[in-house]
Amino acid sequence: MIYTMTLNPALDYVMHPLTLDMGFTNRSSSEELHCGGNGINISTLLNELDVPSIAMGIAAGFTGDYLLKRLQEKGVASNFVILDRGYTRINIKLNGIVMTMVNGMGPKIPEKKVDELLARMDVVGAGDTLVLTGSIPNSLPEDMYMQIMRRLGGRGIQFVVDAPGQLLMESLEMHPFLIKPNNHEVGRIYGVEIEEPEACMPYAHKLQEAGARNVIISCGGHGSLLLDENGAEHIVPTARIRLVNATGAGDSMVGGFLAQVTRGVDYETALIFASACGTATAASKGIAKRSTIDRVVTALYKKMGRAIPGTIARDIEENRVRAEEDEKKGSEAK
């Protein structure tokens, strides 16, 4: 089982303002409301790919109730600790000429609720994957990820860490199965400016030498790289899209990679699929739907001049047939 952890979930309220003038009333042309938080994004993507996962974390108040209700409606299994006070935060995203965001603080989390969360995590065992990603609320210890990994260490669990700066570096002593920083995060860690995957590869080796088994570094429109646990280097480009919203693209990469690795495919194929998932989400208003992922996978393999592997090609065809059948049933119902 794949478990995802979201310690500071949110409702992402995306607005499309016609103007954005400080000190004046501005109007929005449309709005969307999404369940946010890195771990939730990954579980949502996995659910879209029909890969079982359980989203874990902490929720509070009527906003937390709404978030959990929406996850249930989508078919995403969850196991959240519910706080007695406070509210799951709301993040405001103003999607105009440039994206402007105002992220909420989130509720204060008492120690007894932390203990409850840790107790619930004892269900994670040998052969399972635990994804630790996103920010840590101010009311929790800065080393919360390390506390979790040390508690669960030695059980045969695969840890996946996608966290900024010091959080990421501290996790390496636990030899995580996968880490996925982007090029800017790697640049801040090592005090350099890097853009292309080729320039990032030496730093992927440094991160692997420090303890990571597999290292993915995403580089936006320049592509992405994987240094796998066997020492092989892989670099893939991105498919061309119209950027809609980059929120969740990195999470979708993690989800896409794990979805394929759990099926036993080779690392390079998993990276290509992961890249397509990230790109598909960047071209979507929320986490990408399967039909969009399939289109981007097809476009990416075409761009690379390579044939789509049989297992992925069969999945694409089966999903196409299923979608046509669902559309036909919907038409007949009308």
C-alpha positions in Angstrom: 0.0 0.0 0.0 1.1 3.6 -0.7 0.4 6.0 2.2 0.7 9.7 1.7 1.1 12.2 4.6 -0.3 15.7 4.5 0.4 17.5 7.8 -0.9 20.9 6.6 -3.7 20.3 4.0 -5.7 23.1 2.5 -8.6 24.0 0.3 -7.2 25.8 -2.7 -9.6 28.5 -3.8 -8.5 29.5 -7.3 -9.8 32.8 -8.6 -9.4 34.3 -12.1 -9.4 38.1 -11.5 -10.2 40.4 -14.4 -8.0 43.0 -12.7 -5.7 43.0 -9.7 -5.3 46.5 -8.3 -4.2 46.9 -4.7 -6.6 49.0 -2.6 -9.6 48.6 -4.9 -12.4 46.1 -5.4 -11.5 43.5 -8.0 -13.8 41.1 -9.8 -13.2 37.4 -10.7 -14.3 35.9 -14.0 -14.5 32.4 -12.5 -13.5 30.3 -9.4 -12.5 26.8 -8.6 -12.2 24.9 -5.3 -9.7 22.1 -5.0 -8.5 19.8 -2.2 -4.9 20.8 -1.7 -1.8 19.6 0.0 1.1 17.7 -1.5 0.2 14.3 -0.2 -3.4 14.7 -1.1 -2.4 15.7 -4.6 -0.3 12.5 -4.9 -3.2 10.3 -3.7 -5.6 12.0 -6.1 -3.3 11.3 -9.0 -2.8 7.7 -7.9 -6.6 7.3 -7.7 -6.9 8.6 -11.2 -4.5 5.9 -12.3 -6.4 3.2 -10.3 -3.5 2.7 -7.9 -4.7 2.2 -4.3 -3.4 4.6 -1.7 -4.4 6.0 1.7 -4.1 9.7 2.4 -3.2 10.5 6.0 -2.9 13.8 7.8 -4.6 16.3 10.1 -7.9 18.1 9.4 -10.0 20.6 11.4 -13.3 22.4 11.3 -15.9 22.8 8.6 -13.2 23.2 6.0 -11.6 20.0 7.0 -15.0 18.3 6.9 -15.5 19.5 3.3 -12.0 18.3 2.3 -12.6 14.8 3.6 -16.0 14.7 2.0 -14.6 15.6 -1.4 -11.9 13.0 -1.1 -14.5 10.4 -0.3 -16.6 11.5 -3.3 -13.6 11.1 -5.5 -12.9 7.6 -4.1 -9.6 8.6 -2.4 -9.3 6.5 0.8 -8.2 8.6 3.8 -7.3 8.3 7.5 -7.1 11.8 9.0 -6.8 12.9 12.6 -9.6 15.4 13.3 -8.8 18.4 15.6 -11.3 19.6 18.2 -10.6 23.3 17.4 -9.4 25.4 14.4 -9.9 25.1 10.7 -8.1 23.4 7.8 -6.5 26.4 6.0 -7.7 28.0 2.8 -5.1 29.0 0.2 -6.1 31.8 -2.1 -4.7 31.6 -5.6 -5.2 34.6 -7.9 -4.5 33.3 -11.4 -4.1 36.4 -13.4 -1.3 37.4 -15.7 1.0 35.9 -13.0 -0.1 33.6 -10.2 -0.4 35.3 -6.9 -0.9 33.2 -3.8 -1.9 33.8 -0.2 -1.5 30.7 1.9 -3.3 30.2 5.2 -1.5 29.3 8.4 -3.6 26.3 9.4 -4.7 25.2 12.9 -2.7 24.8 16.0 -2.1 21.1 16.6 -1.9 19.9 20.2 0.6 17.2 21.3 -2.2 14.6 22.0 -3.3 14.8 18.3 0.3 14.3 17.2 0.4 11.2 19.3 -2.8 10.0 17.8 -1.4 10.5 14.3 1.7 8.6 15.1 -0.4 5.7 16.6 -2.4 5.5 13.4 0.7 5.3 11.4 1.7 2.0 13.0 -0.5 0.4 10.4 2.3 1.1 7.8 4.5 -2.0 7.5 6.9 -4.1 5.5 6.5 -3.5 1.7 4.5 -0.4 2.1 5.5 3.1 0.8 5.1 6.2 2.9 5.3 9.6 1.1 6.3 12.5 3.3 5.9 15.8 1.4 4.9 19.4 1.9 5.3 22.0 4.6 5.3 21.3 8.4 2.8 23.4 10.4 4.4 25.9 12.8 2.9 24.2 15.7 4.7 20.9 15.0 8.4 20.2 15.6 10.6 21.1 12.6 12.0 17.5 12.6 8.5 15.9 12.4 9.5 13.9 9.3 12.5 12.5 11.0 10.4 11.6 14.0 8.1 9.7 11.8 10.8 7.9 9.9 12.7 7.0 13.0 9.6 5.6 14.6 8.8 3.5 11.5 12.5 2.7 10.7 13.5 -1.0 10.4 10.1 -2.2 9.3 10.9 -2.6 5.6 9.0 0.6 4.6 10.0 2.6 1.6 10.2 6.3 2.4 9.6 8.9 -0.3 10.5 12.5 0.7 9.7 15.6 -1.3 10.4 18.5 1.0 12.5 21.7 0.8 16.0 22.4 2.0 17.0 21.2 5.4 14.0 18.9 5.7 15.2 17.0 2.6 18.8 16.9 3.7 18.0 15.6 7.2 15.9 12.7 5.7 18.9 11.3 3.8 20.2 9.5 6.8 17.2 7.2 6.6 18.1 6.3 3.0 14.7 7.1 1.4 13.7 5.1 -1.6 13.0 8.3 -3.6 13.5 12.1 -3.2 12.2 14.6 -5.8 13.5 18.2 -5.4 13.3 20.6 -8.3 16.3 22.4 -9.8 15.7 25.6 -7.8 15.6 23.7 -4.5 18.8 21.8 -5.4 20.3 25.2 -6.3 19.5 26.7 -2.9 20.9 23.6 -1.1 24.3 23.8 -2.9 24.4 27.6 -3.5 24.3 27.4 -7.3 22.1 28.4 -10.2 21.1 25.4 -12.4 18.4 25.0 -15.0 19.0 22.0 -17.3 18.9 18.4 -16.2 22.5 17.9 -17.4 23.8 20.6 -15.1 21.8 19.0 -12.2 23.2 15.5 -12.6 26.4 16.1 -10.5 24.2 17.3 -7.6 21.9 14.2 -8.0 25.1 12.2 -7.4 25.8 14.2 -4.3 22.3 13.6 -2.9 22.7 9.9 -3.7 26.0 9.7 -2.0 24.4 11.4 1.1 21.9 8.6 1.3 19.0 8.7 -1.2 18.5 5.6 -3.3 16.7 7.2 -6.2 16.9 10.9 -7.1 14.5 12.7 -9.4 15.2 16.4 -10.1 12.5 18.2 -12.1 13.6 21.2 -14.2 10.3 22.7 -15.5 10.2 23.1 -19.2 13.8 21.9 -19.5 12.8 18.3 -18.6 13.8 16.1 -15.7 16.4 13.6 -14.6 16.6 10.4 -12.6 19.7 8.9 -11.0 18.5 5.5 -10.1 19.7 3.2 -7.3 21.7 1.2 -9.8 23.8 4.2 -10.7 22.1 4.7 -14.2 21.4 8.2 -15.4 18.2 9.0 -17.2 17.1 12.4 -18.7 13.8 13.0 -20.4 12.3 16.2 -22.0 8.8 17.5 -21.5 5.9 17.5 -23.9 4.8 20.9 -25.2 1.6 22.2 -23.5 -0.2 25.4 -22.7 0.6 26.1 -19.1 -2.6 26.4 -17.0 -1.5 25.9 -13.4 1.7 24.5 -12.2 0.3 23.7 -8.7 0.6 19.9 -8.1 2.8 19.2 -11.1 5.7 18.0 -8.9 3.3 15.9 -6.8 1.9 14.3 -10.0 5.4 13.4 -11.0 5.9 11.5 -7.7 2.5 9.8 -8.1 3.2 8.8 -11.7 6.6 7.4 -10.8 5.3 5.4 -7.9 2.4 4.1 -9.9 4.7 2.6 -12.5 7.4 1.3 -10.1 4.7 -0.6 -8.1 3.8 -2.4 -11.3 7.4 -3.5 -11.7 8.4 -1.4 -14.8 11.9 -0.2 -15.3 13.1 3.1 -13.9 13.4 4.9 -17.2 9.9 4.0 -18.3 8.6 5.2 -14.8 10.5 8.5 -15.2 8.9 9.1 -18.7 5.5 8.4 -17.3 6.1 10.6 -14.3 7.2 13.4 -16.5 4.0 13.1 -18.5 1.9 13.1 -15.3 3.5 16.3 -14.1 3.1 18.0 -17.5 -0.5 16.9 -17.8 -1.3 18.5 -14.4 0.5 21.7 -15.5 -2.0 21.7 -18.4 -5.0 21.2 -16.2 -7.0 23.3 -13.7 -6.4 20.7 -11.0 -4.7 17.3 -10.8 -4.7 15.8 -14.3 -7.4 13.4 -15.4 -6.4 10.1 -16.9 -7.4 11.1 -20.5 -5.1 14.1 -20.3 -2.3 12.0 -18.9 -2.7 9.5 -21.8 -2.6 12.2 -24.4 0.6 13.7 -22.9 2.3 10.3 -22.6 1.6 9.6 -26.3 2.9 13.1 -27.2 6.1 12.7 -25.1 7.0 9.3 -26.6 6.4 10.8 -30.1 8.6 13.7 -29.3 11.3 11.3 -28.1 10.9 9.2 -31.3 10.3 6.1 -29.3 7.5 3.5 -29.2 5.2 3.4 -26.2 6.0 0.3 -24.1 3.4 -2.5 -24.3 2.1 -2.2 -20.8 1.5 1.5 -21.0 0.0 1.2 -24.6 -2.5 -1.4 -23.4 -3.5 0.8 -20.4 -4.1 3.8 -22.8 -6.2 1.6 -25.1 -8.2 0.1 -22.2 -8.9 3.6 -20.8 -10.0 4.8 -24.2 -12.5 2.0 -24.6 -13.7 2.4 -21.1 -14.3 6.2 -21.6 -16.2 5.5 -24.8 -18.4 3.0 -23.0 -19.1 5.4 -20.2 -19.9 8.2 -22.7 -22.3 5.8 -24.5 -24.0 4.8 -21.2 -24.4 8.5 -20.3 -26.0 9.2 -23.7 -28.4 6.3 -23.4 -29.4 7.4 -19.8 -30.4 10.8 -21.2 
